[in-house]
Amino acid sequence: MELKNKLAVVNGYSDYGDELRQKYEDPEFESDVIALYNEMKPLYLQLHAYMRRKLYQTYGSDVVDLTGNDSNFKIF
């Protein structure tokens, strides 16, 4: 570990842990997550509708709102 720390310092990092963490730093992280969410949203909505239909068939309209207008359910 001592040798890895020395090599990291030579490469401009404060220590080996700093070097490892740099691989995960991304200034575009938030926009990447939003883009990924928007890409996956159609699949999510289809799966949600499928499950809502199956739950409706099992438990009925007293428990499941088939339109998906559940005021307790929020994504963002």
C-alpha angles and dihedrals in degrees: 000000000000091000091049090051091051092049091049091052090050088052092053103264127120092235142332092279090056089052092052093048092052089068089065099045111107124168089199095054097114094047090046091054092048091049091049091049091050090049092051097040097090091053091046092051092049092049091047091051091048093051092044089054092049092048090048090052090051103039105020134221094308090071107023127049104215093203092060093236095138108155090203094059117086128165100187 
